[in-house]
Amino acid sequence: MDSGGFPVVVRRSEVVAAVLPVQEHWLPMSNLDLLLPPLDFAIFFCYNKITESPENAVAVLKKALAQALVSFYPFAGELVQNRHGEPEMLCNNRGVDFTVAYADVELKDVDLYRPDVSVHGKLVPVKMHGVLSIQATELKCGGLFIGCTFDHRVADAYSADMFLTAWAEIARAKPITRLPSFRRSLFNPRRPPQPHKSIDRLYAPLLSMPPTPSADDDDHLTSRIYCVKSDEIDRLQSQASYNGTKRSKIESFSAFLWKSLAAACDDRSKAVKLGIVVDGRTRLSGRTTSLDCYFGNVLSIPYVEASVGELQTTSLTGVADMVHECVAMASTAEHFLALIDWVEVLRPKPAVVKVYCKDENDEAAVVVSSGQRFPVQEVDFGWGRPEFGSYHFPWGGETGYVMPMPSASGNGNWIVYVHLKKKHLDLVEARAPHVFRPFNCEYLNLD
């Protein structure tokens, strides 16, 4: 197959199962899992000139993976529909599809700025079976590219991060820092359920998945990866804060992006929607001490919308206030409890977050997540930390997606995966080239 101008040859494909036998059993999905449609997301890492031979490196990865799947056994299972038409986890140790490949390219020549061309389906696998697929690709320069594709219905980014860290710890003969918890009872609905009308504004029954625009459509969503310098992040935070009120870095960045998208439109009556992914683990931590290690989805996506005219004329501090209020709305235990109850009342009908359903009057809609807690430097399988790591989530539909994560260099820079319409990508690059710097090999430490 071809990967952005260089050949990638699959050397072998196999299935890696847990090293210990797993008693086949069913693991129910929580109500928060049921909010996720069938979507896959990927995380990938690049290593430069590893000390291990390719054969030894793959052997280390496979052996550690087989051990990691003992604790993270849902990743070795399958999702099937129950009699109500809902997905349910069958933990049968089917195993993980594991591909070994070779790419005739050096790491410095991989166009990481355009992952749709260089990464998607080539260096990062498209999951065909099971819950998790992994590809290890040897590069001509002696580097290694590891791509992992996860079924989002089974795990959120936090859960995937736990797994990747544990996999690397096992490879280095270290004990697992965080063993996963699968206590679905933590998210049982209240009796009787107590859904709140505020949830109706954010979520709706899913009648059908939004259509995926044709690849021939000039306005279809495209993925790009940027490096945002730490001093620019600090500057945005300073500009979004005032009078002792300090906004978080992700709130400040999201406000800046939201304002930038509004600048693309001359019709001031058009709307721009901004969704923010909120992790409920810390919000619900008062109910239990187990959520730090909880495996599954514990997410809500509140969103806020404003007209193009309002965003163009409101200061960054004012827009950051709107973002902060949006996040605060979903940052309580009661919000997540009401969301769990809302899903219970709707079951078995599926639901979708409304920001994913773009309206005719929308100029743009985008969801911003945050991978800031991802310990990218800890994904060390014994040959050193990665030179680069990023998410890859071309999720379809017409709503954009943005995921910042810390640079593997540990210097405070952000690696920001952005999935937006080409006209919006071109616009934010043109308006803020000092913020959205296309990622290139200059940001890699390849000496």
N, C-alpha and C positions, 0 to 999 in steps of 0.2 A: 504493500500500500504506500501511497505518497503522503508526505507530511510536510506541507508548506515548502515544497521544493527539494526535499531530501527524502531518500527512501528509508522506510522502516520495515524490517524483515522480522516476522514472527518465527522464533526458533522452536518454541513448543508451548502448548497450552495444557494445563492440568488442573486438577481440583485438589485443594488443600483442606482437609477436615481436621477437627480437633483431635489432638493426640490421644486423648482419653475418650472412651465410649460415653455417649450422652444418652440417657434414658429419654426416648422420644416422648415429648409432651407438648401441650398447647400453652402458649403464653398470650393472654388476652392483651388487646391494645387498650390503652387508657383513652378516656374521652378526648384528651388533648392530642393523642396520636391520630384520632379519627378526623381531626380538622385538616390533616395533610392529604392533598390529592396525590395520585401516583406520580411523584417527581423524584428524580435522582440528582444528587449534588456530588461534586468531586473536590478532592484536595490533592495537590501534587507537590513534590519536592525535587529539587535538583542538587546533586552532589558532584563536586568537581574532583576529578583524579583521585578516586578512592584508593586506599592502600590495599584492599582485598582484591584478589582476582575476580572477574565477573562470576565465575562458577562458584567460588566460595561465598561471595556476597549473596547470590541467589539462595544458596544453601542455608545461610544464616537467616535470611528473611523468611524462608519457608518453615524452617524448624521453629523459629520464634512465633510465627503466625499460628502454627498448629498448637502451640502451647497457649497463646493468647486467646484462642477460640474456646479453650476450656472455660475460662471465666466470662468471655464475651460471646457465649454460645448463640445468641440470636443472629449474629452475623453469619453463622454457618447454617442457618435454617432457610425457610421459605415462607413467603406470604401467600395465603390462600383465602378464598372467600368462604365465610360460614353460611349457614342456611338463611341468614338475614341479608346476605349480600355485603356484609362488612368484612374488611380484611382482618385476618387473625394470624398470629405467628405460630408456625409449626416448627418447633425446635427438634429437628431430626438429624442434625449433623450432615446435611447434604454436602456442605463444604463451600469454599470460596473459589471462584474461578480465578486462576493465577496464570498470567501470560508472561513469558520471557521473550524479549525482543532485542533487536539491534538496530540503531539508527546511525546512518552514515553521515554524521554531523557532529561538530564540536558544540559544546554548551554555549559558547559565546555567539554562535551563529543561529541559535534557536530564537525565533521571533516571538518572545514572550509577550510583547506588546499586543500581538494579535493572536490570542489563544485559540480562536475559532479555526484558524488556519494551521497553526503549528502544533496544537496540543489536543484539541477535541477529537476523540475517536481514533487518535494515532498514538500519542504518548500517554493520554488518559483514556482508559477503556470505556466503551459504551456497555453498560451492564445488560447482559442478555438473560441471565438466569440468577436465581437466588436473591440475596440481599446486598452482597458486597462483591465487587470485582476489583482485582489488583493487577497492575502491569508494571514490571521492572524492565527498563530499557537501558541497555549499555550504549554509551555514546562513543564516538570515534576517539575523543580526547581522553578516554579512560574514566569519564564521569558516569553517573548513574541517575536515571530519572525514574521516580516512583510515583505512579498515579493510582488513586483509590476512588472508586465510585460507589456511593452509598444510596440505599433506598431511604428517602427522607421520611417515609411513614414509620420507619423503625427507629430512627435516631436523628436527633438534631445535631448541630455542629458541636455543641458541648460534649455530647456522648461520643461523637466521632473523635474528638480531641482526646478524650479519656482513653479510648482504644488505641489510638496512634502512639500516645505516650507510653502506655503499657506494653505495646508491641516492641517499641524501641528499648524499654527497660529490660524486657526478657532477653532481647538480643544481646544486651551487655551483661547478662547474668545478674541483673539487679532485681530485687523484689518489686512487685507492682505497688506503686504509691497509692492508687485508688482502685479498689475492687468495686465493680459495678453493683448497684442495687436494682432489683426488678420488682420492687414492692408496689404493684399497681394499686393496691388498696389505699395508698396515700392520696390517690386522685379519685376515690369513689365519690359519686354525687351525694349531696345531702338528701335526707328523707324528711319531708318531701323536698324535691328540687326547688331552689329559689333563684331562678334566672332573673337577671335585671334587664330592664328595657335598654340600658346603655349598650348591651351586647348586640341588640338588633341593628344598631347603627354601624357596627363594625363587621358583622358576619351575616351571611344569608344562606338559605338552602342552595345547594349546588345543583342546578338543573343540567348543566353541561359544562365541560371544560372550555375556556375561551379558545377560539381557533388560533392555531399557530400561523402567523403570516408566512406567505410563500417566500422561499429564499430568493426568488427573482424580484421581490418587492424591494424597491430602493429604500423603503422606509422601515424595513424589518429591523429587529433588534440585533445588535452586534456586541461582541465582547471585546474589551480592551483592558489592559493592566497598566496602572500608573504607579509611580513612586511619588509620594507626597512627603516633602522634607519636614523634619521635626520643627524647624523654625517657622515654617508656614502654618503648621498646625497650631503652634503656640500663638502666632499672630492672629489667626482666625478666632481662637478662643478669647484672646484679649479684646478683639473688636466686638465680639458677641456678648461680652460681660460688661457690667456697669454698676457703679455705686455700691460696690461690695457684693453684688450678685454675680457669682461666677458660674458660667455655664460649662458643662462638660465638653470635652474635646469632640465627642461624637455628636452632641447636640449642635455645637458650633459649626462643625463640618457639614452636617445635614442641612442646617439653615442656609449656609453659603451655596450648597448644591441646589437647594430648592429655589432660591432667588435666581441662580444662574439659568435654570431651566425656563423660568418665566421670561427671560430676556430673548428667547427664541421666537416669541410670538408677537405679532402686531395687534392681534385681537385681544383687547384688554378684558373682555368678558369671559374668555376661556378660563377653565379651571386647571390648576396643577395640584395633584394629590401627592402627599408624602406619607408613607408608612414607615414606622420604626419597629423593628423586632425587639421585643422585651422578653428576657429570660425570667421565668417565674421562680427559679430555684431560691434566690435570696428573698423574694417576696413572700414565699410560703415557709421559709425556714423556721419561723416561730412555732409551726405546727409539729415539726419533726426535725431530728438532727441528721437524717439520712439523705437529704436532697443534694448535698455536695457530690455524692457518688451516684445519684439517680440516673439510670440509663433509659432514654426515651425522649419524647418531645415535651418540653415544658415552656412553650412559647405562646405569645399573643402578639398580634400585629395591629395596634391602634394606628389610626391615620388621621390626618388633618388635611383640609383642602382650602385653597384661597384662589381668588381670581388672579389672572396675569397682572392686571392693573394694580391690585393691592400689593402683590409681591414686588412689583417694580418700584413702588413708591414708599414701601415700608423699610425702615433701616434694618441692618443686620441684627441689631439688638432686639428690635421688635419681632422679627421673624424667629429669632432664637427663643424668644418668650413663647411663641406659638408652638414651637417644637417641644420645649420643655413641658408645657401644659399637656400636650399630646402624650408624652412619655409618662408623666405623672398620673394620668388617668388610668393607665394599665399597670402601674407599679405598686399595687396593693394586693394583699391576700384576698380581699373580698372580690376584686375583679376576676382573679383566676378561679375562685370558688364559684362565682356566678357563671363564668364561661363553661366550667365543667358541667354545671347544672343545665345550662342552655343546650349543650350538646345532648345531654341525657333526654331532655324533652323532645328534641328533634329526631333522635334515633328511631329507625335505622337510616333515615335520610342523611346523605352526606352534606357537608357545609363548606363554605369557602369564605375567605376574608374578602370584604367588598372592594378593597383597594386593588385587588387582582382583576376586578371586572371593570375595565375602562369604559367610561361613558362617551357618547358622541361629543359632548361639550368639553371633554378633557383635552387640553393641549398635551399633557404628559402625566403619567403616574409612575412613581418609583418607590421601592421599598429599600430602606437602608438597614442592614444588619451590622453586627459588630463582632469581629473575631479578635478583639484586642486582648482577650485573656488567653489566646492560643499560644502555648509555649513552644513556638516553632524551633527554638534552639535546642529543645530537649528531644527532638526527633532524630536522635543519634543512634544508629544501629551498630556502632562500634568503629566507624571510620570517620567520625567527626560530624559536626552539625551541618545541615544543608546550607548551600549558598543562597537558596531561594525557595520560598514556599508561597502558595496562593490557593485560594478557592477557585472553582470554576462551576458556574451555575447558570447555564443558558436555559432558563426554565420555560420558555415558550410564552404564548400570549402576547399582550402588548404592554404589560407593566414592566418597568425596568427593575433592576436589582443591583445593589452596591454592597460590597463586603470589604471593609478595610481589615487588615491584620498587621501585626508588627513585622518589621523587616527582620530577616534572619540575622542581619549584622548586629542587632541589638543597639543600634545608634539612635533609636527614637523615631526613625522614619517609618512611614506606613507604606505597605503594599496594598493598593486599592484595586480590587476587581470591579469593573463597571460593565453592566449589560444594559445598554440604552439604544434608542434609535440613532442611526448614523448622524442625522442632522443635529441631535442634541450632543453627541460626543464631539463632533466638530466644533460646536458652539462653545462648550465649556473649555475645550483646549484653546480656542482662539481668544476667549475672554479672560481666561486665567491660566496662561501657560506656566506661570510661576508656581501654581498649585498642582495642576494636572500635568506632570512631566511623564511622557511616554517612557515606559520601562525599557531599558536596553542594557547591553552587557557592561556598560560603564559602571553600573550599580553593583556588579558582581565582583567579588574578590577572587580573581582567577589567576593570581600570581603563583 
